[in-house]
Amino acid sequence: MKKFFTAIAIVICCATNVYGQTILNNNGIFYQVLPNQQDVAVIMPQEETIYSGKIVIPAAITTEGNTYKVTHIGAYAFAGSDVSSITLPEGLVEIGYEAFRQCYKLKSVTIPASLLYIANNAFLFCFNLTALTFKAQTRPIIGNNAFGRTKVNVKGINTGIPGNMFVPDQDGKRYQVDAKAGVVVY
């Protein structure tokens, strides 16, 4: 029985190390090393502060002699923060669940061409978000309500407004665009 518990303890220790428990602080932005040990995700601050002002996320960070690519914005990473603008790097592939939820000061976002996925509720309740620009000519997969309760004006994309996105019309009505069902008035 003692061997069994020892084996379980070893598995738990290995799992903790493998699944990206290393937290890094680079220029006031917190990152978590991902399981591949080559990439990092931006995460919520680990201190009593929140992100604020203009934030520039670099394409890569170097710390303690190791260089990591910034490929993810983690779930809740900027949620409720006072970020007024955000620069996202090429190489970013995912914006996580509710990553920018309730960022009331956020006004515009440019989505890099490398982005593959925007999770559910990623920009929900960003009431002042009025401009969204995609650098790629094809859109990433966009989760449900990713831009709910925003005033986005989509630019730089030729495939139409991303599915499940709320968009204001000239007459003040809000529409939800869905590629399969067409336009639905809300």
GROMACS elastic network, one bead per residue, 0.5 to 0.9 nm:
[ bonds ]
;  ai    aj funct       b0    kb
    1     4     6  0.50811   500
    1     5     6  0.65499   500
    1     6     6  0.87204   500
    2     5     6  0.53215   500
    2     6     6  0.61981   500
    2     7     6  0.86379   500
    3     7     6  0.60673   500
    3     8     6  0.85829   500
    4     7     6  0.51422   500
    4     8     6  0.62513   500
    4     9     6  0.86788   500
    5     9     6  0.60892   500
    5    10     6  0.86016   500
    6     9     6  0.50890   500
    6    10     6  0.62596   500
    6    11     6  0.87112   500
    7    10     6  0.51352   500
    7    11     6  0.62697   500
    7    12     6  0.86970   500
    8    11     6  0.51206   500
    8    12     6  0.62053   500
    8    13     6  0.86740   500
    9    12     6  0.51303   500
    9    13     6  0.62040   500
    9    14     6  0.86313   500
   10    13     6  0.51410   500
   10    14     6  0.61419   500
   10    15     6  0.85241   500
   11    14     6  0.51545   500
   11    15     6  0.60332   500
   11    16     6  0.85790   500
   12    15     6  0.50853   500
   12    16     6  0.61689   500
   12    17     6  0.87569   500
   13    16     6  0.51694   500
   13    17     6  0.64279   500
   13    18     6  0.86735   500
   14    17     6  0.52040   500
   14    18     6  0.60026   500
   14    19     6  0.85737   500
   15    18     6  0.50631   500
   15    19     6  0.60028   500
   16    19     6  0.56762   500
   16    20     6  0.73842   500
   16    21     6  0.63679   500
   17    20     6  0.63164   500
   17    21     6  0.59681   500
   17    22     6  0.77828   500
   17    35     6  0.84837   500
   18    21     6  0.74929   500
   18    34     6  0.83125   500
   18    35     6  0.55201   500
   18    36     6  0.83157   500
   18    37     6  0.85125   500
   19    22     6  0.87954   500
   19    33     6  0.83315   500
   19    34     6  0.66051   500
   19    36     6  0.86905   500
   20    23     6  0.79860   500
   20    32     6  0.61612   500
   20    35     6  0.50343   500
   20    36     6  0.83031   500
   20    37     6  0.75741   500
   20    40     6  0.85628   500
   21    32     6  0.65957   500
   21    33     6  0.67412   500
   21    34     6  0.79908   500
   21    35     6  0.87056   500
   22    31     6  0.82766   500
   22    32     6  0.57050   500
   22    33     6  0.54399   500
   22    34     6  0.83022   500
   23    30     6  0.69128   500
   23    31     6  0.56524   500
   23    33     6  0.65131   500
   23    43     6  0.88798   500
   23    46     6  0.88032   500
   24    29     6  0.81926   500
   24    30     6  0.56104   500
   24    31     6  0.50475   500
   24    32     6  0.62672   500
   24    33     6  0.76646   500
   24    63     6  0.80115   500
   25    28     6  0.59343   500
   25    29     6  0.55988   500
   25    31     6  0.63458   500
   25    45     6  0.86789   500
   25    46     6  0.89168   500
   25    63     6  0.88728   500
   26    29     6  0.53820   500
   26    30     6  0.64033   500
   26    31     6  0.76889   500
   26    61     6  0.72376   500
   26    62     6  0.82512   500
   26    63     6  0.75987   500
   27    30     6  0.83667   500
   28    45     6  0.83292   500
   28    51     6  0.83895   500
   29    42     6  0.71745   500
   29    43     6  0.79524   500
   29    44     6  0.84092   500
   29    45     6  0.70735   500
   29    51     6  0.79306   500
   29    55     6  0.88408   500
   29    57     6  0.81873   500
   30    41     6  0.84109   500
   30    42     6  0.58431   500
   30    43     6  0.55964   500
   30    44     6  0.66341   500
   30    45     6  0.56829   500
   30    46     6  0.72726   500
   30    77     6  0.89223   500
   31    40     6  0.58902   500
   31    41     6  0.53155   500
   31    43     6  0.54222   500
   31    44     6  0.82514   500
   31    45     6  0.86874   500
   31    70     6  0.85017   500
   31    74     6  0.88442   500
   32    39     6  0.85975   500
   32    40     6  0.53583   500
   32    41     6  0.53022   500
   32    42     6  0.65514   500
   32    43     6  0.65845   500
   32    74     6  0.87285   500
   33    36     6  0.80733   500
   33    37     6  0.60583   500
   33    38     6  0.74416   500
   33    39     6  0.61226   500
   33    41     6  0.66543   500
   33    68     6  0.79850   500
   34    37     6  0.56030   500
   34    38     6  0.71041   500
   34    39     6  0.55782   500
   34    40     6  0.52763   500
   34    41     6  0.68734   500
   35    38     6  0.80032   500
   35    39     6  0.80438   500
   35    40     6  0.89055   500
   36    39     6  0.66519   500
   37    40     6  0.79083   500
   37    68     6  0.78331   500
   38    66     6  0.87068   500
   38    67     6  0.74383   500
   38    68     6  0.51315   500
   38    69     6  0.64845   500
   39    60     6  0.84459   500
   39    67     6  0.85436   500
   39    70     6  0.57940   500
   39    71     6  0.61775   500
   39    72     6  0.82633   500
   40    60     6  0.85793   500
   40    61     6  0.87064   500
   40    68     6  0.61655   500
   40    69     6  0.61445   500
   40    70     6  0.50383   500
   40    71     6  0.61755   500
   40    72     6  0.66787   500
   40    73     6  0.87211   500
   41    69     6  0.87898   500
   41    70     6  0.60411   500
   41    71     6  0.61540   500
   41    73     6  0.52742   500
   41    74     6  0.55953   500
   41    77     6  0.89521   500
   42    57     6  0.84856   500
   42    70     6  0.74470   500
   42    71     6  0.84802   500
   42    72     6  0.63492   500
   42    74     6  0.55310   500
   42    75     6  0.88453   500
   42    77     6  0.63119   500
   42    78     6  0.88104   500
   43    46     6  0.84718   500
   43    72     6  0.89895   500
   43    73     6  0.67196   500
   43    74     6  0.52189   500
   43    75     6  0.72454   500
   43    76     6  0.72893   500
   43    78     6  0.76045   500
   43    99     6  0.87780   500
   44    47     6  0.88409   500
   44    50     6  0.78303   500
   44    51     6  0.83295   500
   44    74     6  0.78972   500
   44    75     6  0.83286   500
   44    76     6  0.65687   500
   44    78     6  0.62424   500
   44    79     6  0.80245   500
   45    48     6  0.75522   500
   45    49     6  0.66349   500
   45    50     6  0.63171   500
   45    51     6  0.74138   500
   45    77     6  0.76935   500
   45    78     6  0.85735   500
   46    49     6  0.79138   500
   47    50     6  0.80312   500
   50    78     6  0.78329   500
   50    80     6  0.82109   500
   50    81     6  0.56656   500
   50    82     6  0.73167   500
   50    83     6  0.88805   500
   51    54     6  0.89780   500
   51    55     6  0.79428   500
   51    78     6  0.66792   500
   51    80     6  0.89400   500
   51    81     6  0.54792   500
   51    82     6  0.61766   500
   51    83     6  0.61141   500
   52    55     6  0.73647   500
   52    81     6  0.61362   500
   52    84     6  0.68928   500
   52    85     6  0.88517   500
   53    82     6  0.63075   500
   53    85     6  0.66653   500
   53    86     6  0.85722   500
   53   105     6  0.87113   500
   54    83     6  0.61245   500
   54    84     6  0.55690   500
   54    86     6  0.59697   500
   54    87     6  0.80966   500
   55    83     6  0.68889   500
   55    84     6  0.78971   500
   55    85     6  0.61553   500
   55    87     6  0.63054   500
   55    88     6  0.87637   500
   56    85     6  0.83372   500
   56    86     6  0.58450   500
   56    88     6  0.67321   500
   56    89     6  0.81627   500
   57    60     6  0.84851   500
   57    70     6  0.79688   500
   57    86     6  0.74895   500
   57    87     6  0.59338   500
   57    88     6  0.55357   500
   57    89     6  0.61427   500
   58    61     6  0.67912   500
   58    69     6  0.86008   500
   58    70     6  0.70208   500
   58    87     6  0.83632   500
   58    88     6  0.74910   500
   58    89     6  0.58627   500
   58    90     6  0.87770   500
   59    68     6  0.86975   500
   59    69     6  0.59944   500
   59    70     6  0.53815   500
   59    71     6  0.78471   500
   59    88     6  0.81192   500
   59    90     6  0.63088   500
   59    91     6  0.63840   500
   59    92     6  0.75376   500
   60    67     6  0.66936   500
   60    68     6  0.54331   500
   60    70     6  0.52474   500
   60    71     6  0.86351   500
   60    89     6  0.86819   500
   60    91     6  0.88583   500
   61    66     6  0.81782   500
   61    67     6  0.55904   500
   61    68     6  0.54122   500
   61    69     6  0.65973   500
   61    70     6  0.72715   500
   62    65     6  0.63857   500
   62    66     6  0.53934   500
   62    68     6  0.63451   500
   62    69     6  0.89596   500
   63    66     6  0.53735   500
   63    67     6  0.65277   500
   63    68     6  0.83640   500
   64    67     6  0.84708   500
   69    91     6  0.75157   500
   69    92     6  0.84875   500
   70    73     6  0.81991   500
   70    89     6  0.78144   500
   70    90     6  0.89696   500
   70    91     6  0.69665   500
   70    92     6  0.62355   500
   70    93     6  0.88600   500
   71    89     6  0.85401   500
   71    90     6  0.86570   500
   71    91     6  0.58201   500
   71    93     6  0.53666   500
   71    94     6  0.67707   500
   71    95     6  0.89676   500
   71   115     6  0.88178   500
   72    91     6  0.88869   500
   72    92     6  0.57254   500
   72    93     6  0.59786   500
   72    95     6  0.60034   500
   72    96     6  0.72513   500
   73    76     6  0.84996   500
   73    77     6  0.64680   500
   73    78     6  0.86692   500
   73    92     6  0.78930   500
   73    93     6  0.85780   500
   73    94     6  0.62578   500
   73    96     6  0.56008   500
   73    97     6  0.89519   500
   73    99     6  0.67556   500
   74    77     6  0.52860   500
   74    78     6  0.86585   500
   74    94     6  0.81246   500
   74    95     6  0.65814   500
   74    97     6  0.72809   500
   74    98     6  0.87369   500
   74    99     6  0.62952   500
   75    78     6  0.83824   500
   75    79     6  0.84192   500
   75    95     6  0.76473   500
   75    98     6  0.57889   500
   75   100     6  0.85931   500
   75   119     6  0.86669   500
   75   122     6  0.82568   500
   76    80     6  0.84119   500
   76    96     6  0.72353   500
   76    97     6  0.64660   500
   76    98     6  0.51164   500
   76   100     6  0.65752   500
   76   101     6  0.72043   500
   76   122     6  0.83128   500
   77    81     6  0.89138   500
   77    96     6  0.79989   500
   77    97     6  0.89255   500
   77    98     6  0.79688   500
   77   100     6  0.69434   500
   78    81     6  0.54605   500
   78    82     6  0.84295   500
   78    83     6  0.76624   500
   78    98     6  0.83620   500
   78    99     6  0.54778   500
   78   101     6  0.73472   500
   78   102     6  0.87673   500
   78   103     6  0.73767   500
   79    82     6  0.89644   500
   79    98     6  0.65622   500
   79    99     6  0.55539   500
   79   102     6  0.59494   500
   79   103     6  0.62459   500
   79   122     6  0.88633   500
   79   123     6  0.87706   500
   80    83     6  0.87272   500
   80   100     6  0.71415   500
   80   101     6  0.61825   500
   80   103     6  0.51439   500
   80   104     6  0.76184   500
   81    84     6  0.89663   500
   81   100     6  0.78392   500
   81   101     6  0.85750   500
   81   102     6  0.74158   500
   81   103     6  0.54659   500
   81   104     6  0.79410   500
   81   105     6  0.84093   500
   82   103     6  0.61443   500
   82   104     6  0.70719   500
   82   105     6  0.59921   500
   82   106     6  0.76675   500
   83    86     6  0.70593   500
   83   100     6  0.89475   500
   83   103     6  0.64618   500
   83   104     6  0.80924   500
   83   105     6  0.60967   500
   83   106     6  0.57988   500
   84   103     6  0.79967   500
   84   104     6  0.81817   500
   84   107     6  0.65180   500
   84   108     6  0.83431   500
   85   105     6  0.79750   500
   85   106     6  0.55906   500
   85   107     6  0.66279   500
   85   108     6  0.65063   500
   85   109     6  0.71598   500
   86   106     6  0.78474   500
   86   108     6  0.77932   500
   86   109     6  0.64259   500
   86   110     6  0.81538   500
   87   109     6  0.72749   500
   87   110     6  0.70583   500
   87   111     6  0.86828   500
   88    91     6  0.89650   500
   88    92     6  0.72215   500
   88   109     6  0.80913   500
   88   110     6  0.70317   500
   88   111     6  0.68128   500
   88   112     6  0.65861   500
   89    92     6  0.59126   500
   89   111     6  0.85652   500
   89   112     6  0.64161   500
   89   114     6  0.86564   500
   90    93     6  0.84454   500
   90   111     6  0.87443   500
   90   112     6  0.53046   500
   90   113     6  0.66570   500
   90   114     6  0.57435   500
   90   115     6  0.78139   500
   91   112     6  0.77052   500
   91   113     6  0.81807   500
   91   114     6  0.53521   500
   91   115     6  0.72847   500
   92    95     6  0.80424   500
   92   112     6  0.71186   500
   92   113     6  0.85830   500
   92   114     6  0.59034   500
   92   115     6  0.54942   500
   92   116     6  0.82235   500
   93   112     6  0.86444   500
   93   113     6  0.89542   500
   93   114     6  0.57710   500
   93   116     6  0.50490   500
   93   117     6  0.64824   500
   93   118     6  0.87148   500
   94   114     6  0.89521   500
   94   115     6  0.58876   500
   94   116     6  0.60158   500
   94   118     6  0.59200   500
   94   119     6  0.76219   500
   95    98     6  0.85179   500
   95    99     6  0.65242   500
   95   100     6  0.88162   500
   95   115     6  0.80000   500
   95   116     6  0.87150   500
   95   117     6  0.64083   500
   95   119     6  0.60866   500
   95   122     6  0.69066   500
   96    99     6  0.52755   500
   96   100     6  0.87011   500
   96   117     6  0.81912   500
   96   118     6  0.64719   500
   96   119     6  0.51374   500
   96   120     6  0.77763   500
   96   121     6  0.88001   500
   96   122     6  0.64085   500
   97   100     6  0.84500   500
   97   101     6  0.86623   500
   97   118     6  0.78235   500
   97   120     6  0.54333   500
   97   121     6  0.61166   500
   97   122     6  0.52826   500
   97   123     6  0.89242   500
   97   143     6  0.87987   500
   97   146     6  0.85989   500
   98   102     6  0.86268   500
   98   119     6  0.72932   500
   98   120     6  0.66763   500
   98   123     6  0.64140   500
   98   124     6  0.69495   500
   98   146     6  0.80166   500
   99   119     6  0.83016   500
   99   121     6  0.78821   500
   99   122     6  0.50252   500
   99   123     6  0.69395   500
  100   103     6  0.57016   500
  100   106     6  0.86942   500
  100   121     6  0.82838   500
  100   122     6  0.55368   500
  100   124     6  0.72588   500
  100   125     6  0.87237   500
  100   126     6  0.75277   500
  101   104     6  0.84865   500
  101   121     6  0.67813   500
  101   122     6  0.59437   500
  101   125     6  0.59353   500
  101   126     6  0.63970   500
  102   105     6  0.86743   500
  102   106     6  0.89176   500
  102   123     6  0.72792   500
  102   124     6  0.63893   500
  102   126     6  0.51060   500
  102   127     6  0.77225   500
  103   106     6  0.55867   500
  103   123     6  0.77096   500
  103   124     6  0.85120   500
  103   125     6  0.72454   500
  103   126     6  0.51521   500
  103   127     6  0.79311   500
  103   128     6  0.84457   500
  103   129     6  0.87136   500
  104   107     6  0.81826   500
  104   125     6  0.72416   500
  104   126     6  0.50122   500
  104   127     6  0.57606   500
  104   128     6  0.60306   500
  104   129     6  0.79039   500
  105   126     6  0.75119   500
  105   127     6  0.80622   500
  105   128     6  0.62758   500
  105   129     6  0.78928   500
  106   109     6  0.80113   500
  106   126     6  0.65785   500
  106   127     6  0.81653   500
  106   128     6  0.61092   500
  106   129     6  0.56364   500
  106   130     6  0.87479   500
  107   126     6  0.80410   500
  107   127     6  0.84010   500
  107   128     6  0.51682   500
  107   130     6  0.56688   500
  107   131     6  0.66488   500
  107   132     6  0.88452   500
  107   152     6  0.89236   500
  108   128     6  0.83102   500
  108   129     6  0.55218   500
  108   130     6  0.60393   500
  108   132     6  0.58336   500
  108   133     6  0.80733   500
  108   152     6  0.82339   500
  109   129     6  0.78562   500
  109   130     6  0.87691   500
  109   131     6  0.64508   500
  109   132     6  0.51218   500
  109   133     6  0.64385   500
  109   134     6  0.86831   500
  110   131     6  0.82056   500
  110   132     6  0.58601   500
  110   134     6  0.59263   500
  110   135     6  0.71055   500
  111   114     6  0.83554   500
  111   115     6  0.68604   500
  111   132     6  0.73839   500
  111   133     6  0.59837   500
  111   135     6  0.60558   500
  111   136     6  0.80648   500
  112   115     6  0.57178   500
  112   133     6  0.86901   500
  112   134     6  0.65102   500
  112   135     6  0.53623   500
  112   136     6  0.69437   500
  113   116     6  0.83234   500
  113   134     6  0.69422   500
  113   137     6  0.79544   500
  113   138     6  0.84173   500
  113   139     6  0.86229   500
  113   140     6  0.86975   500
  114   135     6  0.86753   500
  114   136     6  0.76723   500
  114   140     6  0.87352   500
  115   118     6  0.78702   500
  115   136     6  0.86063   500
  115   139     6  0.85162   500
  115   140     6  0.61795   500
  115   141     6  0.88555   500
  116   139     6  0.79079   500
  116   141     6  0.61376   500
  116   142     6  0.86209   500
  117   139     6  0.89552   500
  117   140     6  0.52393   500
  117   142     6  0.59428   500
  117   143     6  0.77093   500
  118   121     6  0.86082   500
  118   122     6  0.65537   500
  118   140     6  0.69837   500
  118   141     6  0.62547   500
  118   143     6  0.59138   500
  118   146     6  0.69421   500
  119   122     6  0.55607   500
  119   141     6  0.81991   500
  119   142     6  0.62361   500
  119   144     6  0.74747   500
  119   145     6  0.88348   500
  119   146     6  0.64271   500
  120   123     6  0.84405   500
  120   124     6  0.84997   500
  120   142     6  0.73233   500
  120   145     6  0.58625   500
  120   147     6  0.86071   500
  121   125     6  0.85068   500
  121   143     6  0.71805   500
  121   144     6  0.65746   500
  121   145     6  0.51122   500
  121   147     6  0.66091   500
  121   148     6  0.69172   500
  122   143     6  0.80488   500
  122   145     6  0.78503   500
  122   147     6  0.68585   500
  122   148     6  0.87756   500
  123   126     6  0.57252   500
  123   129     6  0.83969   500
  123   145     6  0.82063   500
  123   146     6  0.54841   500
  123   147     6  0.50148   500
  123   148     6  0.69546   500
  123   149     6  0.84551   500
  123   150     6  0.77142   500
  124   127     6  0.81719   500
  124   145     6  0.67835   500
  124   146     6  0.59708   500
  124   147     6  0.53408   500
  124   149     6  0.60117   500
  124   150     6  0.70479   500
  125   128     6  0.85655   500
  125   129     6  0.88279   500
  125   147     6  0.78087   500
  125   148     6  0.63767   500
  125   150     6  0.62557   500
  126   129     6  0.54866   500
  126   130     6  0.89931   500
  126   147     6  0.78411   500
  126   148     6  0.80498   500
  126   149     6  0.66532   500
  126   150     6  0.54722   500
  126   151     6  0.84150   500
  127   130     6  0.81412   500
  127   148     6  0.89412   500
  127   149     6  0.60089   500
  127   151     6  0.67632   500
  128   150     6  0.65478   500
  128   151     6  0.67423   500
  128   152     6  0.85791   500
  129   132     6  0.77672   500
  129   147     6  0.88027   500
  129   149     6  0.89850   500
  129   150     6  0.55109   500
  129   151     6  0.57071   500
  129   152     6  0.58223   500
  129   153     6  0.87542   500
  130   150     6  0.68098   500
  130   153     6  0.57475   500
  130   154     6  0.86765   500
  131   151     6  0.75715   500
  131   154     6  0.63908   500
  131   155     6  0.76447   500
  132   152     6  0.58210   500
  132   153     6  0.58468   500
  132   154     6  0.50123   500
  132   155     6  0.63070   500
  132   156     6  0.87107   500
  133   153     6  0.80489   500
  133   154     6  0.58129   500
  133   156     6  0.56363   500
  133   157     6  0.76944   500
  134   137     6  0.73406   500
  134   138     6  0.82817   500
  134   139     6  0.73097   500
  134   154     6  0.76478   500
  134   155     6  0.64176   500
  134   156     6  0.52154   500
  134   157     6  0.59314   500
  135   138     6  0.87341   500
  135   155     6  0.87925   500
  135   156     6  0.62150   500
  135   157     6  0.75458   500
  136   139     6  0.67833   500
  136   140     6  0.87034   500
  136   156     6  0.73917   500
  136   157     6  0.68245   500
  137   156     6  0.69385   500
  137   157     6  0.50502   500
  137   158     6  0.59753   500
  137   159     6  0.74173   500
  138   157     6  0.64173   500
  138   158     6  0.70886   500
  138   159     6  0.63990   500
  139   142     6  0.80948   500
  139   157     6  0.70130   500
  139   158     6  0.87020   500
  139   159     6  0.72351   500
  139   160     6  0.87601   500
  139   161     6  0.87550   500
  139   162     6  0.68306   500
  140   162     6  0.82883   500
  141   162     6  0.81696   500
  141   163     6  0.85233   500
  142   145     6  0.84817   500
  142   146     6  0.65815   500
  142   162     6  0.68143   500
  142   163     6  0.68413   500
  142   164     6  0.74555   500
  142   165     6  0.82662   500
  143   146     6  0.55150   500
  143   147     6  0.89663   500
  143   163     6  0.83394   500
  143   164     6  0.72847   500
  143   165     6  0.88588   500
  144   147     6  0.82870   500
  144   148     6  0.84291   500
  144   163     6  0.82788   500
  144   164     6  0.56385   500
  144   165     6  0.76592   500
  145   149     6  0.84355   500
  145   164     6  0.60242   500
  145   165     6  0.61966   500
  145   166     6  0.74444   500
  146   164     6  0.75424   500
  146   165     6  0.67111   500
  146   166     6  0.86824   500
  147   150     6  0.58027   500
  147   151     6  0.84217   500
  147   152     6  0.76637   500
  147   164     6  0.82028   500
  147   165     6  0.56161   500
  147   166     6  0.62710   500
  147   167     6  0.85328   500
  148   151     6  0.87335   500
  148   164     6  0.86076   500
  148   165     6  0.66127   500
  148   166     6  0.55834   500
  148   167     6  0.85683   500
  149   166     6  0.69738   500
  149   167     6  0.87153   500
  150   166     6  0.71672   500
  150   167     6  0.75822   500
  150   168     6  0.84559   500
  151   166     6  0.78712   500
  151   167     6  0.63242   500
  151   168     6  0.61221   500
  152   165     6  0.89800   500
  152   166     6  0.80164   500
  152   167     6  0.63251   500
  152   168     6  0.76407   500
  153   167     6  0.74155   500
  153   168     6  0.83434   500
  154   157     6  0.74021   500
  154   160     6  0.85642   500
  154   161     6  0.66537   500
  154   162     6  0.86579   500
  154   167     6  0.88377   500
  155   158     6  0.86028   500
  155   161     6  0.89811   500
  157   160     6  0.65906   500
  157   161     6  0.78324   500
  158   161     6  0.85039   500
  159   162     6  0.78974   500
  160   163     6  0.86201   500
  161   164     6  0.88197   500
  161   165     6  0.72583   500
  161   167     6  0.85105   500
  161   177     6  0.70450   500
  161   178     6  0.87917   500
  161   179     6  0.88586   500
  162   165     6  0.59775   500
  162   177     6  0.73006   500
  162   178     6  0.78225   500
  162   179     6  0.80166   500
  163   166     6  0.88292   500
  163   176     6  0.79880   500
  163   177     6  0.54755   500
  163   179     6  0.56411   500
  163   180     6  0.86326   500
  164   176     6  0.59775   500
  164   177     6  0.54477   500
  164   178     6  0.52838   500
  164   179     6  0.81314   500
  165   175     6  0.81231   500
  165   176     6  0.55949   500
  165   177     6  0.57331   500
  165   178     6  0.76302   500
  166   174     6  0.65184   500
  166   175     6  0.55522   500
  166   177     6  0.66620   500
  166   186     6  0.88729   500
  167   173     6  0.86301   500
  167   174     6  0.56748   500
  167   175     6  0.53682   500
  167   176     6  0.63893   500
  167   177     6  0.76195   500
  168   171     6  0.81046   500
  168   172     6  0.60752   500
  168   173     6  0.59219   500
  168   175     6  0.62585   500
  168   176     6  0.88790   500
  169   172     6  0.54126   500
  169   173     6  0.55408   500
  169   174     6  0.60357   500
  169   175     6  0.71898   500
  170   173     6  0.74717   500
  171   174     6  0.87797   500
  173   185     6  0.73614   500
  173   186     6  0.70291   500
  174   184     6  0.88931   500
  174   185     6  0.63739   500
  174   186     6  0.54623   500
  175   183     6  0.66293   500
  175   184     6  0.57083   500
  175   186     6  0.54613   500
  176   182     6  0.87127   500
  176   183     6  0.61112   500
  176   184     6  0.53880   500
  176   185     6  0.64798   500
  176   186     6  0.68894   500
  177   181     6  0.80612   500
  177   182     6  0.62830   500
  177   184     6  0.64122   500
  177   185     6  0.87745   500
  178   181     6  0.54351   500
  178   182     6  0.52837   500
  178   183     6  0.61301   500
  178   184     6  0.76488   500
  179   182     6  0.56156   500
  179   183     6  0.80301   500
  181   184     6  0.77527   500
